[in-house]
Every structure is written in structure tokens, then in C-alpha cells.
Amino acid sequence: MKYTPIIGMEIHVELATLSKLFCGCKNDPFNAPEPNRYTCPTCLAMPGGLPVTNKKAVEWTIRLGLALGCEIPLFSQFDRKHYFYPDLPKGYQISQYDHPLCKNGLVRIPSGDVRINRVHLEEDAGKLLHQAVDGKNVTLIDFNRSGVPLVEIVTEPDIHSGDQAKAFLKKLHQIIRYLDISGADMEKGTMRLEPNISLIQTSKFKSQNFQLPEYKVEVKNINSFNFVKRAIEYEVKRQSELLDKGETPEQETRGYVEATSSTVSQRKKGNSNDYRYFPDPDIPPMKWEKEYIANLKSLIPELPDAKIERFQKEYGLSQSDCEQLTESKDRALYFENCVKLTKSEKEFSNILPKIISNMLINRSIDIQSIEPRTFLASIKKEKADNSVDSTLIEKTITAVISANPKAVIDYKAGKTPVLMFLVGQVKKELKGKGEAKMIENELLMQLS
Amino acid sequence: MNLNTLTLVEAIKKIRSKEISLADLYADVQSIIAKDNPALNIYLTLDNEALGKAEKQIKSPLSGIPIAVKDNFCTFGMKTTASSNVLKDFVPSFDATVVSRLKNAGGVVIGKTNMDAWAHGSSTETSDFGTTKNPRNPGHLPGGSSGGSAAAVAGDMCIGAIGSETAGSIRQPAAWCGVVGLKPTYGRVSRVGVAAMASSTDSPGPLGKTVEDSAILLNSIAGNDPYDGTTSSLPVPDFTKSMKNGVKGMRIGLCYIDHPQIKNTPVAEAVKEAALVFQTLGAIVEPIAITDSLKDGYIFNPEYAIAVYTIVQRSEVSSNLAGYNGVRYDYGRSQFGAEAKRRIMLGTFTLSKGYADKYYVKAQKVRSLYRQNFKQLFSTFDLLISPTSPGFAPKLGASADNPMFGELEDMLLEPSSISGLPGINVPCYRDDKTNLFLGLNIVADLWQEEKMIQAAYAFEQNTKWNTWTKSR
């Protein structure tokens, strides 16, 4: 490949705290019964409305930082970031500038580790609604989201492909869900993704201490991992073509267009904006004791990587099975609760972890509504019901094959779906008993 | 006797003993307002139902007495403009913490007083609703920015008043109007519901007819506010408790009277006289010389504080006013007056990339030098005294062509304000010909308001300058 993509990500995640970041208003803009219901003088920026920091939001941000391997500086502060936009009531956003809560982390993924530059906490803005009222096109503002805690995660430019970006985001999403600090729901906009993409000549990239490209293209507010992947792939193609022609792609912000899997220019960035950052005088700076951070660290649950490793050791399961079992914290917990029951309850004692794992992975079990005990009982019953003499199965298969010569011919001619028909026939003969997978394997053997 | 001339202490006493009725008190206050307000332009908004509210409060500590409140404090259901056209029709849906505390203690907001627009100024001449005139001599300015509140007290158009100070905005108008003005330690009184000027120095506080009146008002408004993260959680003392203990043995530093602009002026003489009063009462008074560099036993030149204060304050102003974008208050940024625009421009500049280090960051560094200087001085002294303002209230129109008018006027207060220190103004001279006053500024260490109240009370009791205590 002639060029190597250099990609960094900025990810915004709304925290699911009960109240907003700097006031007591309910933090639930998505389910608010009407616009501007969850507002007060502080998040509406009325005269004299002052911010008081939500401790939980700060602690959750630190926990996320720790889970991403960050250092937690013992001093941190909030700064004002100024820009005018109608959805920003104070004319500035309370954010963090040179003293973020967390910095220098690392996320390990098989396709290449991604370093985390910083994790900081800021407030979300309101929402503009462009619509017609009494036949006139107007812009309305809903401040329900104003002041909702928003974590910004900034990576180093360590990502080099759409697939790696997707893998990183999935991992990040999983960690956030494990920490139980956000729904991280892209449909609802509680997780927003912004890759910045540029290309470098692969030959240069391979040299030590290469210089980053002079330009950067930011793609804003994408709401799915696959779209990130496609946006990156589109940009790599677009930028390669420009570079091939001897042009340098423009430094700009682009938007992703779902229908065409492409990006379009939104805003050219001549030079960077001047946000006139300065420490917010309304909020005393935060100073931590080492013990306080250590205590927050101790409250972090076992994270996916550690769980996968432990499951492999403890239950003798494969890496891929463990990855699937630990996809969500709930699923992993469900699995372990089942295993516990097989140890404590005699009636389940011969159900092996491997069987539980297979059933959980291969069938869509609704772990929210089915109790582990019920689930185990159904496995036990199925086992008993399915215990069919293997010679009986073999005999039945032979009989089915000879009774359906046309199907056999079709199968051999490449019409593979016929196989399922034959499995069905065997099942019918066996009155529903026998495991489908096993029957299928036996059928394949006899047919070959 | 007109009941509007009663001090807060007297009024409460007479109401409680049923010597006077609230109806009589309000009648006298409202009649002087009706008579004088059109000419003096002190109140912007009046509450015509104040008496009814007062009568429900008669058993509370403040017994329903009428209080004037500066128009940058949000008052529920009552117009709050900060004397700016941007907010000319703004009616808040909540009370500032100070206002709700005042109401809880039994005070009644009789009206909202004029001020420099957004508190930008020291004269009330930047108000979008006209200048307030000094009741002591209507040809002269009342000072500012809490000029309306000081004038309301001086003109007996209320029993007590609330103002706010960033650097001089309570004490300087108090000095010019011949009343008591108390600026608490930054963080002692909540800023919730006060239209922000410079967030790192804004301090709401009382203006009163006497030191005791001011201490009582401070009692009712001080203390931690969970909605203001910069308020202190230190316990709040009863500020009247040690008030009468005198100054015997106190070590008092005499400051700034050798400054070239002060030396040999009437205010220098008046403050020297005040120093003698304290000495006579048993305090140890020592002059402190001004220095251009940090040096033990000296006081850091107040002139640098003008630059520090100007940069920090303008920076914060430019940020605090960014939210008045016309989306929520009907009137947009075009309604800002010339002074607000100047401050927004300057503050935007001092925070801009490439300049912030040169101005804002540097100013904060010098600010910390002032803090160090005061910390060191307060290891030797209990209190520092100085003139509140370099002179008498100037004539109307004095500030018009001088954008740095306020900073020069407040030069002597800025060093202590940027350091968060508390201070109190007490009248220390009256000119017989003009009926204009000079003020003595008494500054204490952080959280030591009690000491300065003690000294101010002793001074008031032993001199003839307070027009209320001495007319009885």
C-alpha cells in the first residue's frame, strides 16, 4: 500500500448520572416529556446561575480513565471554552483544557494498541430543532440536554485502518458498559464518534520518528461503528486520489452520508479556533489524595480482558468462547451464576461449563427473563430427551437417504439447502430427538 | 420624627415594642421615596405591596423592615435589570440566595436600586437608566457601582440596603454618601442569583446607617450556599457579638497615605486623625510604607493592582456577558452600552491566544504577590486602615470621558479586593460647605470580619461623623 492512514479518534460519551454535571436537574434528555422540562437557572445560564460540580460524574470519569490505563493527575480543573452558538446558553462551554482528569492511557486490541491522549469531562449543549411553526420555518431550542455530563476521550493517532478503528471502538464501548457509567447508545446520541483521518506515505511511516501529515480531516458525529469504518475507507480512497494527483487534502470538517457511504465537506478550517480558554472562576480546582484515586480504582469491576483470561483458565474454554461470553458484563455474570449452581446443586452437577457456554452462545437465551436455574433445568431436560442411541441415528439416516434419492442427487449437484430438508426428515423419524448438529455431521459423512 | 430616618436597630426595637407600627414606618419611607426619587433616581423598581409582605414578617428577626436591593440581584417576580437595556424587561423566576435569606430573616425588598450597568463603573453614570444623584449633595455623584443602594441609605429611603462589590463597589459609594458599607471576605456570601461581573472577586454585602446595622444584615445573608461552590463552609459567627469589645491592644497598620496622589490631601489628614482616635482607644498604630517590590513590613504599591484588577476583571466580564445573546432575554448584544462593549473587547483581547500569557496569566501571578503581601502583613497586624477613596464625591459627569475612572477611584481598594479580603467603610469626615463625606477603609485578614466590625464600631462611637448615631 502506497499510503498509510493515520487516524485519531475523539469520542464523546454522555454519562448516565441521575443529575446534570453542574446542577440538580434530571439528566434524561432522551425521555423528557417535553422540551425544556429539565432546566434551571444554572443550565439555562440565567443571571447568577452558578455551577456546582456533580461528584459522581467526576468519579465516573476517573474510573473510565483508570479502566483505560490512564494516569490520574492529582490536580485538575474546569475551564471555560468560548464560542457563540444558540444551543450554548452561557456563550461558553465548561470543559477542561490543560488539566484533564485523566491522561496517557492505553487500550490493547489485537490489530494494534491505541494510546489514549486524555479523558476529560465537560458539559453537553442544548439541542436545536429546525421545524415549521404556524407555517414559518423556525429554529427552536431545547435545553434539556444543556449541562448533561459528557466525557471526551481523545486517542493518539495510532489507528491505521477502518477495521482497527471499529475494533477499538467496540472495546471502548464494552469497557464503558462494564463500568455501567453510560448507555453509550449511538442511536440516542449518548456515544458520538469523530475520527480524524490523514494519509502518510508508507515509506515515510516506516521510518523512525516520522512527522505527522500537515493536514487532518475530521468526520463529525457518526453514530455507528460500521459508519466509522466506512467513513475511514471512503476518506482513505478520496485522500489517496488527491495525493496521487499531487494535491494535499484540505484541513476540514466533513460529515458522513449514510445513503452513499461517503463524506461531504461541512466546514473548512483555515486556522484553529481561539476558544479563549481560562480556568472557570466559579469552580474551585480539584485536588486528589492518592488514596482517593486508589479507592476509586478498587471499585472498578473486572474488565473484559481480565475476565477472558480468567474464564479460559478457570473453565477451560476457548479464547473465542470466552470473548463471546464476556461480551457484556451481564452475560458473563449469568454464565458464572449457572456454573455456580452446577457446583452447589446436585441435580445440575453433571452439566459442564462448556455445555452452558455452548448453549448461551449458540442460542439466543433471554438472560433478562430466564432464571439461571430454569435455564439449567432446560439443559438437563434436553440432554435427557436427546439421548438417542447413536446406532439408531445412523440407521435412520441410511433409511432417509435411500427413501429420498432425488434430494440426494440435488445435494450432490450443489443445492446445499437440501441438507436441512434431510436433517428435518431424520428428526421426524426420530420423533424430534437427537441434536441437529450431530445429525447433520453424520449425514455429511454418509453422503460423501 | 420621620420614621424613615430610624436605624435598623432602632426600627426593629420600636416595632417589637409596638412603639411604632410597620404601616407608619412604610408610610414614611414611601413618602420620602415619592418625594425624592424622581429627582435622585435611586430606585428603578418599587414594590407597592411591600407593607403587606412586611406585616407577615413582623415576628422574624428583621421584623419586616424595608431593605433596598441593588438591581443585579435576582428577585422572584420583580424586574431585575442590572441597569442594562439588555435585561430591561427581565423578571426572574427565582430569588438570589442573598434575597431569599434576607426574606427568611424577615427583611422586605422595598425596591431595586440603580447601579452602573452590569456593575461596570464607580459612579452609576454607566447605568442605561440615568445617573443617581448623591442625596448628601445632588450636584455630586453617589459613587458606584452600588450607588443606588448607598444613596437609598443616605437619603433615608430605606432602613438598610444590599450591594455587591468587586473592588470598591460597596465601600466607595458608602464613602461618598457618608454611610457604612461592608464588603465581606470573598466566599462569605453567596453569589447565586447575582448577575456576575468578575466571578473571582464579586462579593455581595450590606450597606447600612451604622456599623451595627451592617453587622446585623451580614448575619442574615452570610454562610455557605450549596449552590455556590466558591462559598466557604466555615461557620459564620454572630458579627455583633464581639462588636463592642473595643480596639485596645489591636495592632493597626496605616496604609497608602504617603502615596503621591493621597499625600497632604484632606483624606490623608482625615485618616491620620482616625489613626489617632484608634491610638487614643488603646490600639497600636504603625504606618506602613509603600514598596515597589515585595519586601517584609511594606505594603505593595496599589498602582500595580489597577493593571491586575483591570485585566482579570475585563477577562471575566467578557466571558460572563457572553451568554446575553438575545435568545432568552428579548434584547440582544446590540443593547450593551459603551462601557460594557469596551470591557468585552478588552477582556476578549486579554484572553486571546498569544496574549493570554502576556496579560491574563501574568495578572494572576501578580495577584498572588498581593495575596502573599497581605498574608505577611497580617502576621504582624490585626487590621489595616486606609482612605476608602482618594477624595470627595466629584460632580455629576466626572466619569464621562475617563474609561479608567473607576479603577483610579478604587485604586486603594483593589489590592485587598483581588486578594479576597474583607473591608468596611465608615464615614470619617464631613465637609461643612458641601455636606460631602470622606470614608475610612478598615481591612481585615480573610474571614476576620469580626475584628474590622469591632474597630469600625469603636470608631463610630467615638467620633462625630455618623449622621444617625450623632443626631440622637
Contacts between the chains, C-beta under 8 A, distances in Angstrom:
chain1	res1	chain2	res2	distance
A	41	B	74	7.8
A	41	B	92	8.0
A	41	B	93	7.5
A	41	B	94	5.6
A	41	B	193	7.3
A	42	B	227	7.7
A	44	B	328	6.8
A	45	B	323	4.3
A	45	B	328	7.7
A	46	B	74	7.3
A	46	B	92	6.8
A	46	B	93	7.6
A	46	B	94	7.5
A	46	B	328	7.7
A	47	B	72	7.3
A	47	B	74	5.9
A	47	B	80	6.9
A	47	B	82	6.9
A	47	B	87	7.2
A	47	B	90	7.6
A	47	B	92	7.3
A	47	B	193	7.2
A	47	B	194	7.4
A	47	B	195	3.8
A	47	B	196	7.4
A	48	B	73	7.7
A	48	B	74	5.5
A	48	B	96	5.7
A	48	B	191	6.6
A	48	B	192	5.7
A	48	B	193	3.8
A	48	B	194	4.6
A	48	B	195	5.9
A	48	B	196	6.7
A	49	B	192	7.6
A	49	B	193	7.9
A	50	B	191	6.3
A	50	B	192	5.4
A	50	B	227	6.2
A	50	B	228	5.1
A	50	B	229	7.0
A	50	B	230	7.9
A	51	B	229	7.0
A	52	B	226	6.8
A	52	B	227	6.0
A	52	B	228	7.3
A	52	B	229	4.7
A	53	B	229	6.7
A	80	B	319	5.5
A	82	B	319	6.4
A	82	B	322	6.0
A	82	B	351	7.7
A	84	B	322	7.2
A	84	B	325	6.5
A	86	B	325	7.2
A	86	B	327	5.6
A	89	B	323	5.7
A	89	B	327	7.4
A	89	B	328	7.1
A	90	B	322	6.5
A	90	B	323	4.4
A	91	B	319	7.4
A	91	B	321	7.7
A	91	B	322	2.4
A	91	B	323	4.5
A	91	B	324	7.8
A	91	B	325	6.2
A	92	B	319	5.9
A	92	B	322	5.7
A	92	B	323	7.8
A	141	B	327	6.7
A	274	B	352	5.7
A	274	B	353	4.5
A	276	B	318	7.8
A	276	B	319	7.5
A	276	B	348	6.7
A	276	B	351	3.9
A	276	B	352	6.0
A	276	B	353	7.6
A	276	B	356	7.4
A	277	B	351	7.9
A	277	B	356	8.0
A	278	B	315	6.4
A	278	B	319	7.2
A	278	B	351	5.6
A	278	B	356	7.0
A	278	B	360	6.1
A	281	B	198	7.9
A	281	B	199	4.0
A	281	B	200	3.9
A	281	B	230	7.7
A	281	B	316	6.1
A	282	B	196	8.0
A	282	B	199	5.3
A	282	B	228	8.0
A	282	B	229	6.7
A	282	B	230	6.5
A	283	B	229	5.6
A	283	B	230	7.9
A	284	B	229	5.8
A	284	B	230	6.3
